[in-house]
Amino acid sequence: MASDLQTNISGENMPHHGHISDDVVLRTEGLTKHYGGVHALVDCNFEIRKGEHVAIMGDNGAGKSTFVRQITAVEQKTSGR
């Protein structure tokens, strides 16, 4: 099952100026992390644009810390970019 993290907690579309990719400061595509048989993060797609403020929320064990360790390169990802 794919994980799509919301970058805009209000649910509204953020205005984009110029070409869409010009505003993107962080993007993941298919980011996946396995610890042996545990699939901590599976096919995570995330995008944040200049000026956005985000919160990563979820239950214990949902993959929040794993996600942050992947985007900060603290740990090696299993797959994705």
C-alpha positions in Angstrom: 0.0 0.0 0.0 1.4 3.4 -1.0 1.9 6.2 1.6 1.0 9.7 0.5 2.0 12.2 3.2 0.0 15.4 3.0 2.1 18.6 2.8 -0.8 21.0 3.4 -2.7 20.2 6.5 -5.5 22.5 5.6 -6.3 20.4 2.6 -6.2 23.4 0.3 -4.0 23.7 -2.7 -1.1 26.0 -2.3 -0.7 28.6 -5.0 2.2 27.9 -7.3 4.3 30.6 -9.0 6.0 29.9 -12.2 6.8 26.3 -13.2 5.6 23.8 -10.6 9.0 22.1 -10.1 10.6 25.5 -9.4 8.9 25.7 -6.1 9.7 22.2 -4.9 12.3 22.1 -2.2 11.9 18.4 -1.2 10.4 15.5 -3.0 10.4 11.8 -2.4 9.2 9.2 -4.8 8.6 5.6 -3.8 10.7 6.0 -0.7 10.8 2.6 1.1 12.7 1.3 4.2 12.7 -2.3 5.4 14.3 -3.5 8.6 14.6 -7.2 7.8 11.0 -8.4 7.5 9.6 -5.2 8.9 8.3 -2.8 6.3 8.6 0.5 8.2 8.1 2.8 5.2 6.5 1.6 1.9 6.3 3.6 -1.4 6.2 7.0 0.3 5.6 10.0 -2.0 6.1 13.4 -0.5 6.5 16.9 -1.8 7.0 20.2 -0.1 7.2 23.6 -1.8 8.9 26.8 -0.8 7.0 28.6 1.9 5.0 25.6 3.0 4.9 24.5 6.6 4.2 20.9 7.4 3.6 18.5 10.3 4.3 14.8 10.1 1.7 13.1 12.3 0.8 9.5 13.0 0.4 6.7 15.5 3.3 5.1 17.2 5.1 2.9 14.7 3.6 4.7 11.7 7.0 5.5 10.2 7.4 9.2 11.1 10.9 8.8 12.5 11.9 6.4 9.8 10.8 9.0 7.2 12.8 11.7 8.8 15.9 9.5 9.0 15.5 8.7 5.3 15.2 12.3 4.0 18.1 13.5 6.2 20.3 10.5 5.0 20.9 9.3 8.6 20.0 5.8 7.3 20.2 4.1 3.9 16.9 3.7 2.2 15.8 0.3 0.8 14.5 1.9 -2.4 13.1 5.0 -3.9 14.4 8.5 -4.2 
